[in-house]
Amino acid sequence: MIPTLLGITFVTFMIMNFAPGDPISTRFKSAGTDAEAAASRDRLADAIRAKKKLLGMVREDRSILAWDAAPEPSRDGDPPQVAFSGRRGEDDAWLRALAQSPDGSLLAAGSDAKRVLLVDASGGRVRARLEGASSTITALSFSADGRRIIAGDGAGSVHAWDAASGAPSWEAQEGERPIRDLAALPEDRVALVSDDGRLCVLDASGHESACHVAHLGGARALVVSKDGRRAWTGGVDRRLLEWDVATLEILRTIHEGIAINDLALSPDASFVVAAGEDRSVTRIDLREGADPVVRELGAHSQAATAVALSPDASAAFSGGRDEIIRRFDLAGGTPAAQTTLAMGRVHGLAIGNDGATLWSVSESWRSVPVPQRYLAWLSRIARFDFDRSFKDDRPVVEKVGEALPVTMLLNGIAILLIYLIAVPLGVLAAARRGSTFDHASSVILFALYSVPAFWAGTLLIMTFSSERAWNVLPSNGLHASDAADLSYLSWLKDSLVHLVLPIIVFVYAGFASLSRYARTSMLESIGQDYVRTARAKGLPENVVLWKHAFRNSLITIVTLIGNLLPGLIGGSVIIESIFSIHGMGKLGFDSILARDYPVVMALTTLSALLTLLGILLSDVLYSVVDPRITHA
């Protein structure tokens, strides 16, 4: 049994992991507008990942990802690649923000777990986890001397920690809206922008020194010159603004037309590269006294969310919701390379001081090796954990637990009636072989056996549950709609009345096969010498049939009992569908139509297990009905 069960689990595992088609993607269709289409693609990507996670194919990769900043040469005509080179640190929640220390030795990553992960850039060791934030970390920066880490969170708070010890320095409540970006200023001050559209400057102790409304609808990006005198902000209102940091006055509007998600400033502050909500990655000239030169470097298939510049400003890198990082050659103004590995929606980028390594944080997923998937699948089966349904995200065990009692009730009653009626019919037909009763019972039972269940069910509904005929029996479900308000006796009567038609359809077809098996087995027993001896002793015919012949003919009937367990649990797709009964058969049928793999494979595995248990039960019962059979 154990090798067989392992083989069945392996087959179901292979089907779940390598079956063609996708049960989720057809549920999401692109809408007419770009915004609606992008939202649909996001839902589709999330749904596909949820499916793969349920199947154990992927798991969350909550690390800082490292990439080779120099593109690999193209091969066989493929575009150059930004190659993946490793991981640095790992948290137990998604990382949402990223910053690098001025000397390039440390990386700081903010997570959904309301903490900052401090990681060695070279070895990847997690040096500290800085706690104390009140919400998801949404913005990060190091002070100019690298001694302090400043973070903004989704609740509008600003926090500072000592980079060496990890001890908190100060914190301030700047507002109630998420802080989207921040930058360190000289004299340990901090500039920040938030969803309320303001640009604010905080002093060294975290107190607000000045604020100004920057962008209607929310500010998303901020960069500051090295001397801290000028700042540039971008936001939802599609404007790129230049500020005087000392006075917080708007010096000029440099460009209009791009809803900016992130900005990267060149070392000499001569231009910025903007990541746009409209998918574009754009280089914008900051020179004064002339109209700025605006050049689109390229675009993502979805919104660009993060951007970074190499130290020598020769290349720009961008990441987006399309889960791709792109590299642009600023001299030529063309895309130079991109990642071929989808790493999830990119939230932050940073480049090492040597320009050789690119860092990213994203909603990344890691593929799980097939052997590990199978072992995890076996472990879940051993715990009867079949994950959650693709259709409604409910636990599979919960759905099976609701349908199983219904099917067991119907099949239990049907099997009891079948055995109580069919076995005596088979015995009497064998005892009266060749008689009118034998021939008549054979004709009637085989006629019933040939009637399709769907036809019989429909005919019964049209006859006994239709206003055009005898509307005396219900045919929808197992209870009336107001069953919960009935007294116990009324509820019991209502349940019994609802069971009549389904039970008739369940029972009638089972008479023929079982009665024929019983008849054939009895005929073989009746011809044996011990039966003739019993009759010669003058025993009554009933005693000869039921005590001597019937017991020795039970081997065949016991063999059939072994097939009852899977039938008892599996239910009937046709009958349950016709009578709108929410049992195992209908659950399996609906799950197949919806490609709800976890439910289908749970039912398949459960049926296989019950089949093996039924065979074992038959083997045990052999020794009960015939003492000559023993099991070592």
N, C-alpha and C positions, 0 to 999 in steps of 0.2 A: 504493500500500500504506500509506503513512504516514497520509494522511487517513482511510483506512478504519480503521486501527488506533487512531487518536485517537478516532474515533467510537465504536469498541467500548469503549475505556476510559471514555469519557464515559457510555455507557449503563450499564456496570457500576458506575461511581461513583454514578450517580443511584439505581440499585436499592439499593445498600448503604446510602445515606444517607436515602432517603425511602420505602423499602418499608414497608408497613403491618405492624403487629404488633411484638412484642418477643421475640426468641429467648431471652431470659434470664429474664424475669419469671415464666414458668410453672414454672420449676424451684424456686421458693421459695414455700412455702405457709405462711401464718400458723398457728402452733400454738395449743394450747388456752389456755395461761397468758399473762398480759400480758408476762412476761419473755421467754418463748419467742417470742411474736409480735414483740416489739421487736427481738430478735436476728435474726429472719427478715427484718424490714424493713431492718435495717442491712445484712444480706448482700445483699438485693435491690438496695438503693441502690448498694452498692459494685460489684455485678456490672453494673448498668446503666451506671455511669460507666466501668467497664473496657471495656465494649463500645463506648461512644461514643468513648473515647480511642483504641481500636484503629482505629475508622473515621475518626479525625481530626476528629471533630465538636467535641470539647472538649479543653482542655489545662488543666493545673494553674495556678491563679492564687494564687501564694504571696506575696500582698501584704497590707498592712493596708488594710482597706476602710473608706471614709468614708461616713456616712449623715447626712441632714438630720434632726436630732433633733425638729424641729417637724413634725407630720404634715401631709401635703398634704390639701386638702379632697377629700371624696368626689366621684366623678363617676358619673352614671347609676346611682346606687344602690349602687355599689361601696363597700366600707369604705375609710376613709382609709389612706394609704400612708406608710410610712417609706421615703423616696426615696433611692436610691443616688446619691452625689455624686462619687465618685472613688476613687483608689488612692494609697497612700503607701508608697514603697519596695517592694522585692521581694527575696526570698531564693531560694536554690535548693533549699529544703526547706520542708515545712509549718510554719507558725507555730502555736505551742501556748500561748503566754502573752503577756499584754499589760499594760503599765503606762504611766502618763503622769506627767511631771515635775510638781512642785507649781506651777510657773508656767505650765504648759500648752504650753510651747514644744517639748518633746521627747516622742517616743514610743519605748518600748522593747518589742521583740517577741522572744520566745525561740523557737527553731526546733528541728526534728529534727536539724539539722546541728551541734548542740552549740555554738551561738553565740547571741549577743544582737545583734539588729539595732537600731541607734540611728538614728532618723529624725527630720527636722524636721517638726513637725506642720503647718506652713503650706505649705511648698513641696514636701514629700515627698522631699527629697534624703536619701540615706543618708549620715549623717555618719560612722559607724564600724560595724565589725563586730567585736564583742568575743569573742575566742576564749578557750579554756581550760577549758571545761566538760567533764566526763567522760561526759555522756549528754544526752538531750533536755532542754531547758529546760522545766520544768513550772510554775514560779512566779517572779514578778518584782515588784520594788518599788523606788521611789526613796527615798533618805533624806529626812528632813523638809526639809533645806535644798536638796535637789536636786543635791547635789554628788557623790553616789555612787549607783551602780546595784547592787542586790543580786539575785542569782538563785539559785534552787534547781533541782536537776536530778533526773532519774529514777534516779540512783544514790545519792541521799542526800547529795550534796555541796552546799555553799553557797559562792558566789563573789561577790566584790565588785570593781567597777571604778570608776575615777575618770571621772565623766561628761564632764569637759572634755577630758581627754587620751586616754581609753580605756585607760589603763594599769591592770593588775591591782593591787588594794589588798591583799586577803587572800582566803584560801579555807579551808574547814574541812570535814572529813568528819563529818557529823552522824549518819549511820546507813547502812543498806544499802537502805532502802526509799525509794520516790520521795517527794520533798517536794511537797505539794499546794498549799500557800499560805504566804505570808509577808508581814510588814508591818514597816515601819520604826518604831522607838521613839525617844524622846528619848535624847540622849547617844550617838547613833550605834549604838544596840543594835538587834537584830533578833529578832522573834518569828516562829516558824514551826510548822506542823503537817505531819505526814507520814502515810504509810500504815501505820506501826507504831502509830498512835493517840496519839502523844505531842505535847504542847505544850512547845516549848523556847524559851528566851531566850538569845541569844548576845551577848557584849559587843562593844566596838568593834573588837577585833582578831580576832573570829570564834571566840573560845573559848567553850565552853558554860558558862553560869553556873547554869542550873537547867533541869530537865525534869520533866514530870509526865505520866503516862498520862491522856489526855483521853477517848478514845473507843475502845471495843472494835470491832475490825474495820477501823479506820482513820479518821483525821480528814481532812476534805476542804476545809474553809473556815475562814477566820480574818479577823476585823476588830478594829481597836483604836481606842479613843477618841483624840481629838486630844492629850489630855494624857498618853497612854500609861499610864494607871493601870488601866484595865479593858480586857478582851478578851472576845470572844464567839467560840465555835467550834461548828461543826456537823460531823457525820460519819455514818458508815454505821449507827451504832447508833440513829439516829432521835432524837437529843437535841440541843437547843440549850443550851449551857452558858455561864455568865458567870464570868469569872475575875478574881482580883486579880493583876495582872501582877507586882507586887513580891514577893509570896509564892508565886505560882503555886498558890493555893488556889481550889477551886471555890466560888464564892459562892452559886450557886443553879442549879437546872435550870429554865430558863425555859419550855421547851416540849418535848414528846415526841410523836413520830408522823410526823416527816418525815425521810427520809434526805436530808441536805443536800449539794448539790454546790458551791454558792457562796453568799456573803453580801455584801450591800451595806448600809452603815451610814449613817443620816441624819446630817447635820452636827451636830445637837445631841444625838446618841446617844439619841434617844427611841424609835427603832424600827429594825428591820432588815427587809430584803426578802430572802427565801430562795428559791433555785432548787432544786427538789426532784427527786430521782430518780423520784418518782411522777408527774412531768410538771407538778406544780403550781408556781405562783409565788405566794408567800405573804408578807403583811405581818404582822410579829409585834411587838407593843408591848413595850418594855423598861422601862416605868415600874415602880418598886419599890412594894411595899406593897399590891398588888392583883393579881388574876389577869390575866395578860397577854391583851390582845385579839388574837386571831388571825383574820385575814381573808384568804381566798383571792382573789387578784386575777384569776386566770385560769389557763389551762393550755395546755401544748403537746401535740401528738399523740404526742411521745416525750419522754424525760427532758429537763428543763431543766438546762442545764449552766453558764450564766453569767448574771450579773445586775449592773446598774449603776443608780445614782440620779443624777438631774439635780442640779446644784449647789444649787438651791432646794428640793430634795426634793419637787417637785410631780409628778414623773413617774418611773416606773421602766421600765427596759428589760431584757428577758430574751432569751436565745438558747438553742437546744436542739439535740438530735440530729435534730429534724425539719427542720433547715436554715432556720429562720425566726427573725427577730428581731421581738419584740412590744413595743409601747409601751403602758403602763398609766397611766391618769390616777388618781393617788393620792387626789385629792379625791373623785372619784366612785367609785373602786374598781372601775372597769370597763376592759376593753381599749379603747384609743383608736385604735390603728393597728398595722399590721404590714407587713413587707416582702413584696412580691410576687415578688421575685427570690430563688430558692433559691441560697444561697451556700455550702452545705456545712455540716457539723457545727460549731457555734460553740464556740470554746474560751475566748474572752476578750472582755470589753467594757470600754470606758472612755468617759467623756464629757468634752468640753472644758470649760474653766473658764467659758466664756461660755454653756454649755448649748446651743449651736447645732449642734454636730457630735458625732456618735456614732462611735466607732471600734470595729472588730471584727477579730478574727483567727479564721480558720476553715479547714476543708479545702475551700477554694473552687475552683470550676472556671469557666473562661471559654470562652464559645462562640467557635468559630473560623469566620470568614466562609467562605461556600461557595467563592469563587474560590481562597482559600488552601488549602482542603481538596482541591480538585481538583488543584492544582499539586503538593501533597504526595503525593497518590495517584499522579500521573504519575511523580514522582521515585522513589517506592517500586517501581513497576512496572519502571522502567528498571534498578533494582538487583535485580530479582526478590525484593523484600522484600514479602511479603504479610501481615506481622504475625503474630499468634498466633491459634490456633484458639479459638473460644468454648467448644468442648466440653471440651477437656482442657488448654488454655493452652499447648499445644506450638507451636513455630514451624511455620507452614504449609509452608514449604519442606522442613522435616524430614519431615513427614507425606507430602508428595508424593514426596520422595526415596526413601522406603521402598516406596511403592506403584508407582512408575514402572518400575523394573526388572522387576517381576513382569508387568505388563501388556505391556511391550515384548517380553519373552520369549514370552509366549503369542501375541500378535498377529504377531510376527515369524515364528514357526514356521508359524502358520496362513496368513499371506499368501504365504509361500514355497511351501507345499504347494498353495494355491489356484492360483497362477500356473503351477506346474509341471504341474498336472493339467488345469485348465480351458482354458488357451490351446491346448495340443495337441488337446484334444477339439474346441474350436471350429474349428480349422484343418482337422482331419480331417472334421468334419461338413460344412464348406463344400466340401471337395474331393469328398465323396461325397454331394452334395446330392440329396435324394429317395430315398436308399438306406435299407435297413433300419437300418443303423447310425445314420444321421441321425435317423430317426424315434424309434428306441429311446432314443438318448441324450437327445433333447429331452424325451421323456416322463419318463424317470427323473430328469433334472436338475430339471425343473419340479415333480415330485412331492416331491423333497427340499426345494426352495425353499419349498414351501407348508407344510412341517412346522414348527410353532412351536418356537423354541429351548428354551423352558421345558418343553414336552412331551417333546421329544427327550432333553433332559438328564435329566429324571425317569425316562423309560423306560430309558435306559442305566444309571442308578443301580440301578433295580429289577432289571435283568437281570444286570448284571455286578458289582454291589457289594452284593448282598443275600444273606443266608443262606438265603432261600427259593428262590433261583435259583443262578446261578454267582457265587460270591463270590471273584472272581479279580482284580479291579481296585479300587484305592482310589478314593474319591470325595470326600475331605475334605482340602482344602488341596493344597499342592504337595510336602509332605514328611511323613514319619511323625513321631510325637511323639518318638521316640528318634533322629532323624536326626543329631543332633549327636554321638552316640556311635558312629556307623558309620564304617567305613573309606571311603576315597575311592571305590573301585569299588562298594561296597555303597550308598553315598550316591547315586552317579550312577544306579545301577539303580533305586533307590527314586524318584528324581526323574523318570526317564523313565516309570516305571509310573504315577506320579501324573498325568503329562501326557496320558496316552492319552485318557481320556474328555473332558476339557475341549477338547482339540484337535479331536476328532471333531465336537463340537458347534460349535466355531468355524468349521470348514472346510466342512461339508456344504452350508450355505446359500449359500456364495459361489461354488459351481461354476456354478450356473444363469446368473446375470446375466453373469459374466465370459465364460463360454463362448459365450453368445448374442451378446455384443458382438464377440468375436473372430470368430465365424461370419459375422455381418453384414458386418463390415469386410472379411473375406477374400472374400466373395462379390462385393463391389464391386470389389475389386482383380483378381480372377480374370477378370472380364469386360472388362478393359482391353486395349488393343491391344498393349502391350508384353509382356503375358503370352502372347497368341496368337503374337507374334513369337518369343518364347523357345521355345515349343513347336515352332514351325515350323522352328527351327534344329536340332531334334532333341535338346534338352537333357533330361536325366532329369526325371521328374515331381517328385521330391523337391527338385531344384535349382530348378525353376520355382516350386514352392510356397513354399519357405522362403527362398530368396535373392531372388527377384524379387517375388512377390506379398505375402509376409508382411511384408517390411520396409516396403512402402508402405502396409500396413494398420495400422502401429503407432501412427498418430496417435491413433486412438480409445483404444487401450490406454494410451498415454502420458498422455492426458487423465485416465484413471481413476487413474493413479499419483498425481496431484496430490491426490486425496482420501484417500490412504493415511496421510499423516502425522498428521492429527487422529484418524483411526481407530486408528492404531498406538498413540497416547498415551491416547486417551479410554477405551479398554477397553469391556467389555460389562457392564452392570449385572446383567442376568439371569443370564448364565453364571457370572460371578464370585460372585454371591449363591448360586446353586444348589450350586456346588462349594466354597463357603466359601474363596474365594481373595481375599486382601486386596490387590487391585489398584486401579487408578484408577477403574474403574467402580463398585466397591463403596464406595470412599472418597467419590465424588461422591454416590452414593445415600444413604449414611448422613449425609453433611453436609447434604443437602437436608432429610431428616427432622428433623435437629436444628437446622435454621435456622442452620447454621454458616456465616455469610455470608463470612468471609474465605477459607475453603476453597473454597466454591462459586464465588466470583468469581475466585479464583486459577485454578481449573480452566477456567472460562469464558474468561478472558483467554488462558490458555495454549493452549486449543483454537483460539481465533480467530487467534492468532499463527501456529500451525502450519498452519492452513488457508491463510493468506496465503502462507506459505513454500511450501506444496504447490503452489499455483497458480503461483508464481514458478518452482518446479522444473519443472513441466509446460511452461511457456513456453520454458525453456532447453533441455529435452529435445527440443522440436519441431525445433530446428535441428540436433540431433544425428541424429535418425532421418530427417530430410528436409532435405538441404542447400539446397533451394530456399527454405526459410524462414530468414530472417535477422532479427536484432534490432539495431536502430540503437543 
